[in-house]
Amino acid sequence: MGLKDRRSNIKHGRYSLALILPATIEKGEESTLAANRLILVDPRGEISEEDLLEFLETFVEPNFWPWYMKKSKAGKTEAKE
């Protein structure tokens, strides 16, 4: 079962923002991530950043946006009724 949560982005250094991971997630010494509009993170650092990026670009991004647009249109239709 997954976890859902909202987190504040915290200023970190001069140019970066940090996202604090929930304590319930098992973390390694380093995390790997792939990002564009969405962020895919392996908090244990077991999956390479190249593999995460390939998965994000091949499976997540192309499938997420059509699903999200369809869901958004359905929500707007229900709100009008």
DSSP file (Angstrom, degrees, kcal/mol; ACC not computed):
  #  RESIDUE AA STRUCTURE BP1 BP2  ACC     N-H-->O    O-->H-N    N-H-->O    O-->H-N    TCO  KAPPA ALPHA  PHI   PSI    X-CA   Y-CA   Z-CA
    1    1 A M              0   0    0      0, 0.0     2,-0.0     0, 0.0     0, 0.0   0.000 360.0 360.0 360.0 139.2    0.0    0.0    0.0
    2    2 A G        -     0   0    0      1,-0.0     2,-0.4     0, 0.0     0, 0.0  -0.133 360.0-122.8 -84.6-178.6    1.3    3.4   -0.9
    3    3 A L        -     0   0    0      2,-0.0     2,-0.4    -2,-0.0    -1,-0.0  -0.974  17.9-165.2-126.6 138.7    1.5    6.6    1.1
    4    4 A K        +     0   0    0     -2,-0.4     2,-0.3     2,-0.0     0, 0.0  -0.981  23.0 142.5-126.1 144.3    0.0   10.0    0.2
    5    5 A D        -     0   0    0     -2,-0.4     2,-0.4     2,-0.0    -2,-0.0  -0.978  42.1-122.8-167.7 158.7    1.0   13.2    1.8
    6    6 A R        -     0   0    0     -2,-0.3     2,-0.4     2,-0.0    -2,-0.0  -0.949  30.7-171.5-112.3 139.2    1.6   16.9    1.1
    7    7 A R        -     0   0    0     -2,-0.4     2,-0.3    15,-0.0    14,-0.0  -0.968  21.6-122.4-131.7 145.4    4.9   18.4    2.1
    8    8 A S        -     0   0    0     -2,-0.4     2,-0.6    12,-0.1    12,-0.5  -0.621  26.6-123.9 -80.5 144.7    6.3   22.0    2.2
    9    9 A N  E     -A   19   0A   0     -2,-0.3     2,-0.4    10,-0.1    10,-0.2  -0.821  29.0-152.0 -88.2 126.1    9.3   22.7    0.1
   10   10 A I  E     -A   18   0A   0      8,-2.9     8,-3.5    -2,-0.6     2,-0.1  -0.844  19.4-110.6-105.9 132.0   12.0   24.1    2.4
   11   11 A K  E     -A   17   0A   0     -2,-0.4     2,-0.4     6,-0.2     6,-0.2  -0.388  37.7-175.3 -60.8 131.7   14.7   26.5    1.2
   12   12 A H  E  >  -A   16   0A   0      4,-2.8     4,-1.1    -2,-0.1     3,-0.2  -0.941  51.2 -33.7-135.8 109.4   18.0   24.7    1.3
   13   13 A G  T  4 S-     0   0    0     -2,-0.4    -1,-0.0     1,-0.2     0, 0.0  -0.351 101.1 -48.5  74.0-159.4   21.1   26.7    0.5
   14   14 A R  T  4 S+     0   0    0      1,-0.1    -1,-0.2    -3,-0.1    -3,-0.0   0.868 132.2  11.7 -81.9 -37.9   21.1   29.5   -2.0
   15   15 A Y  T  4 S+     0   0    0     -3,-0.2     2,-0.2    -4,-0.0    -2,-0.1   0.510 107.2  83.6-121.2  -7.6   19.3   28.0   -5.0
   16   16 A S  E  <  -A   12   0A   0     -4,-1.1    -4,-2.8     0, 0.0     2,-0.4  -0.609  53.6-149.6-106.8 159.9   17.7   24.7   -3.9
   17   17 A L  E     -A   11   0A   0     -6,-0.2     2,-0.4    -2,-0.2    -6,-0.2  -0.950  16.8-145.7-119.2 145.7   14.6   23.5   -2.2
   18   18 A A  E     -A   10   0A   0     -8,-3.5    -8,-2.9    -2,-0.4     2,-0.5  -0.873   3.3-154.9-112.8 146.0   14.4   20.4    0.0
   19   19 A L  E     -A    9   0A   0     -2,-0.4     2,-0.5   -10,-0.2   -10,-0.1  -0.984  17.0-140.4-118.3 119.4   11.6   18.0    0.4
   20   20 A I        -     0   0    0    -12,-0.5     3,-0.1    -2,-0.5   -12,-0.1  -0.691  17.0-135.8 -84.0 124.4   11.5   16.1    3.7
   21   21 A L        -     0   0    0     -2,-0.5     6,-0.0     1,-0.1    -1,-0.0  -0.535  29.2 -97.8 -78.6 144.2   10.5   12.5    3.3
   22   22 A P    >   -     0   0    0      0, 0.0     3,-1.5     0, 0.0    -1,-0.1  -0.272  27.4-123.0 -59.7 147.0    8.0   11.0    5.8
   23   23 A A  T 3  S+     0   0    0      1,-0.3     4,-0.1    -3,-0.1    -2,-0.1   0.769 107.0  66.8 -63.0 -26.6    9.6    9.0    8.6
   24   24 A T  T 3  S+     0   0    0      2,-0.1     2,-0.4     0, 0.0    -1,-0.3   0.659  81.9  91.3 -73.0 -14.4    7.6    6.0    7.7
   25   25 A I  S <  S-     0   0    0     -3,-1.5     2,-0.4     1,-0.0    -4,-0.0  -0.682  83.8-121.9 -84.1 131.3    9.4    5.6    4.4
   26   26 A E        -     0   0    0     -2,-0.4     2,-0.3     1,-0.0    -2,-0.1  -0.586  37.6-167.6 -71.9 126.1   12.4    3.3    4.5
   27   27 A K        -     0   0    0     -2,-0.4    17,-0.3    -4,-0.1     2,-0.1  -0.856  13.3-151.0-119.8 150.4   15.4    5.4    3.4
   28   28 A G        -     0   0    0     15,-2.7    17,-0.1    -2,-0.3     3,-0.1  -0.305  45.9 -85.3 -99.9-169.1   19.0    4.6    2.4
   29   29 A E  S    S+     0   0    0     15,-0.3     2,-0.3    -2,-0.1    16,-0.1   0.849 115.1  18.6 -68.1 -34.4   22.1    6.7    2.7
   30   30 A E  S    S-     0   0    0     14,-0.3     2,-0.3    12,-0.0    -2,-0.3  -0.940  72.2-142.9-132.2 155.9   21.2    8.3   -0.7
   31   31 A S        -     0   0    0     -2,-0.3     2,-0.4    13,-0.1    13,-0.0  -0.877  10.5-146.9-112.5 151.7   18.1    8.6   -2.8
   32   32 A T  E     -B   42   0B   0     10,-2.0    10,-3.2    -2,-0.3     2,-0.3  -0.908  21.7-179.6-113.8 149.4   17.9    8.5   -6.6
   33   33 A L  E     -B   41   0B   0     -2,-0.4     2,-0.4     8,-0.2     8,-0.2  -0.984  23.5-160.4-147.3 158.1   15.3   10.5   -8.5
   34   34 A A  E     +B   40   0B   0      6,-2.3     6,-3.1    -2,-0.3     2,-0.3  -0.990  27.5 176.6-132.9 139.7   14.0   11.3  -12.0
   35   35 A A  E     +B   39   0B   0     -2,-0.4     4,-0.2     4,-0.2     2,-0.1  -0.994  29.0 135.9-150.1 151.4   12.0   14.4  -12.6
   36   36 A N  S    S-     0   0    0      2,-2.1    21,-0.0    -2,-0.3     3,-0.0  -0.246  97.8 -24.8-147.1-108.5   10.2   16.6  -15.1
   37   37 A R  S    S+     0   0    0     -2,-0.1     2,-0.3     2,-0.0    -2,-0.0   0.826 142.1  42.1 -78.3 -33.2    6.7   17.8  -14.1
   38   38 A L  S    S-     0   0    0     18,-0.0    -2,-2.1     2,-0.0     2,-0.5  -0.754  82.3-136.5-106.6 157.5    6.4   14.8  -11.8
   39   39 A I  E     -B   35   0B   0     -2,-0.3     2,-0.5    -4,-0.2    -4,-0.2  -0.969  11.0-166.0-118.4 130.1    9.2   13.4   -9.5
   40   40 A L  E     -B   34   0B   0     -6,-3.1    -6,-2.3    -2,-0.5     2,-0.4  -0.973  17.5-174.2-113.3 120.9    9.9    9.7   -9.2
   41   41 A V  E     -B   33   0B   0     -2,-0.5    -8,-0.2    -8,-0.2     3,-0.1  -0.942  26.7-161.1-124.4 136.2   12.1    8.9   -6.2
   42   42 A D  E >   -B   32   0B   0    -10,-3.2   -10,-2.0    -2,-0.4     3,-1.4  -0.913  13.1-168.6-106.4  99.3   13.7    5.8   -4.9
   43   43 A P  T 3  S+     0   0    0      0, 0.0   -15,-2.7     0, 0.0    -1,-0.1   0.678  84.8  54.0 -66.9 -16.1   14.4    6.7   -1.3
   44   44 A R  T 3  S-     0   0    0    -17,-0.3   -14,-0.3   -12,-0.1   -15,-0.3   0.620 102.4-131.8 -89.9 -13.9   16.7    3.7   -0.8
   45   45 A G    <   +     0   0    0     -3,-1.4   -14,-0.1   -13,-0.2     4,-0.1   0.736  68.5 126.7  71.8  22.3   18.9    4.5   -3.8
   46   46 A E        +     0   0    0    -14,-0.1     2,-0.4     2,-0.1    -1,-0.1   0.706  57.7  65.7 -85.2 -20.9   18.6    1.0   -5.1
   47   47 A I  S    S-     0   0    0     -5,-0.1    -5,-0.1   -15,-0.1    -2,-0.1  -0.869  89.8-116.8-105.4 133.5   17.4    1.9   -8.6
   48   48 A S     >  -     0   0    0     -2,-0.4     4,-2.2     1,-0.1     5,-0.2  -0.278  18.4-121.7 -67.2 153.6   19.8    3.9  -10.9
   49   49 A E  H  > S+     0   0    0      1,-0.2     4,-2.4     2,-0.2     5,-0.2   0.830 113.3  57.0 -64.2 -31.7   18.8    7.4  -11.9
   50   50 A E  H  > S+     0   0    0      2,-0.2     4,-2.3     1,-0.2    -1,-0.2   0.920 108.4  45.6 -64.8 -43.7   19.0    6.3  -15.6
   51   51 A D  H  > S+     0   0    0      2,-0.2     4,-2.4     1,-0.2    -2,-0.2   0.897 112.8  50.6 -66.7 -40.7   16.5    3.5  -15.0
   52   52 A L  H  X S+     0   0    0     -4,-2.2     4,-2.7     2,-0.2    -2,-0.2   0.924 111.7  47.6 -62.4 -43.9   14.2    5.8  -13.1
   53   53 A L  H  X S+     0   0    0     -4,-2.4     4,-2.8     2,-0.2     5,-0.3   0.916 111.3  50.5 -65.0 -42.9   14.3    8.4  -15.8
   54   54 A E  H  X S+     0   0    0     -4,-2.3     4,-2.3     1,-0.2     5,-0.3   0.927 113.0  46.2 -59.7 -45.1   13.6    5.8  -18.5
   55   55 A F  H  X>S+     0   0    0     -4,-2.4     4,-2.7     2,-0.2     5,-1.5   0.915 113.1  49.7 -63.9 -43.9   10.6    4.5  -16.6
   56   56 A L  I  <>S+     0   0    0     -4,-2.7     5,-2.9     1,-0.2    -2,-0.2   0.934 116.8  40.4 -60.1 -48.1    9.3    8.0  -15.9
   57   57 A E  I  <5S+     0   0    0     -4,-2.8    -1,-0.2     3,-0.2    -2,-0.2   0.814 122.6  40.4 -73.1 -30.7    9.6    9.0  -19.6
   58   58 A T  I  <5S+     0   0    0     -4,-2.3    -2,-0.2    -5,-0.3    -3,-0.2   0.874 134.0   6.9 -87.0 -40.4    8.3    5.7  -21.0
   59   59 A F  I  X5S+     0   0    0     -4,-2.7     4,-0.9    -5,-0.3    -3,-0.2   0.812 124.9  44.5-114.7 -44.6    5.5    4.8  -18.7
   60   60 A V  I  ><S+     0   0    0     -5,-1.5     4,-2.8     2,-0.2     3,-0.4   0.989 113.1  41.5 -74.9 -60.4    4.6    7.4  -16.1
   61   61 A E  H  ><S+     0   0    0     -5,-2.9     4,-1.5     1,-0.2    -4,-0.1   0.920 115.4  48.3 -57.7 -50.4    4.5   10.7  -18.1
   62   62 A P  H  4 S+     0   0    0      0, 0.0    -1,-0.2     0, 0.0    -2,-0.2   0.819 121.1  37.1 -63.4 -28.6    2.8    9.5  -21.2
   63   63 A N  H  X S+     0   0    0     -4,-0.9     4,-1.4    -3,-0.4    -2,-0.2   0.767 110.3  59.6 -93.0 -28.4    0.0    7.7  -19.2
   64   64 A F  H  X S+     0   0    0     -4,-2.8     4,-2.9     1,-0.2     5,-0.2   0.949 101.1  51.2 -67.5 -49.0   -0.4   10.2  -16.4
   65   65 A W  H  X S+     0   0    0     -4,-1.5     4,-2.5     1,-0.2     5,-0.2   0.892 109.9  46.8 -65.7 -43.1   -1.4   13.3  -18.4
   66   66 A P  H  > S+     0   0    0      0, 0.0     4,-2.2     0, 0.0    -1,-0.2   0.923 115.5  48.3 -60.9 -41.0   -4.2   11.7  -20.4
   67   67 A W  H  X S+     0   0    0     -4,-1.4     4,-2.3     2,-0.2    -2,-0.2   0.924 113.0  47.5 -61.8 -44.7   -5.6   10.1  -17.3
   68   68 A Y  H  X S+     0   0    0     -4,-2.9     4,-2.6     2,-0.2    -1,-0.2   0.898 111.7  49.1 -66.8 -41.5   -5.4   13.3  -15.4
   69   69 A M  H  X S+     0   0    0     -4,-2.5     4,-2.5     2,-0.2    -1,-0.2   0.911 111.9  49.2 -64.4 -42.1   -7.1   15.4  -18.1
   70   70 A K  H  X S+     0   0    0     -4,-2.2     4,-2.1    -5,-0.2    -2,-0.2   0.914 113.1  47.3 -62.3 -42.7   -9.9   12.8  -18.4
   71   71 A K  H  X S+     0   0    0     -4,-2.3     4,-2.2     2,-0.2    -2,-0.2   0.901 111.6  50.7 -65.9 -41.9  -10.4   12.9  -14.6
   72   72 A S  H  X S+     0   0    0     -4,-2.6     4,-2.0     2,-0.2    -2,-0.2   0.906 110.8  48.3 -63.8 -42.3  -10.4   16.7  -14.6
   73   73 A K  H  X S+     0   0    0     -4,-2.5     4,-2.2     2,-0.2    -1,-0.2   0.893 110.7  51.6 -65.1 -39.5  -13.0   16.9  -17.3
   74   74 A A  H  X S+     0   0    0     -4,-2.1     4,-2.1     1,-0.2    -2,-0.2   0.900 109.6  50.2 -64.1 -40.3  -15.2   14.4  -15.5
   75   75 A G  H  X S+     0   0    0     -4,-2.2     4,-1.7     1,-0.2    -1,-0.2   0.878 110.6  48.8 -65.2 -38.4  -14.9   16.4  -12.3
   76   76 A K  H  X S+     0   0    0     -4,-2.0     4,-1.5     2,-0.2    -2,-0.2   0.876 109.9  52.1 -69.0 -37.7  -15.9   19.6  -14.1
   77   77 A T  H  X S+     0   0    0     -4,-2.2     4,-1.1     1,-0.2    -2,-0.2   0.919 110.3  48.0 -63.4 -44.1  -18.9   17.9  -15.8
   78   78 A E  H  < S+     0   0    0     -4,-2.1    -1,-0.2     1,-0.2     3,-0.2   0.859 108.4  54.9 -64.8 -36.0  -20.1   16.7  -12.4
   79   79 A A  H  < S+     0   0    0     -4,-1.7    -1,-0.2     1,-0.2    -2,-0.2   0.828 105.6  52.8 -68.1 -31.9  -19.7   20.1  -10.9
   80   80 A K  H  <        0   0    0     -4,-1.5    -1,-0.2     1,-0.2    -2,-0.2   0.794 360.0 360.0 -72.2 -28.8  -22.0   21.7  -13.6
   81   81 A E     <        0   0    0     -4,-1.1    -1,-0.2    -3,-0.2    -2,-0.2   0.471 360.0 360.0 -76.9 360.0  -24.8   19.2  -12.9
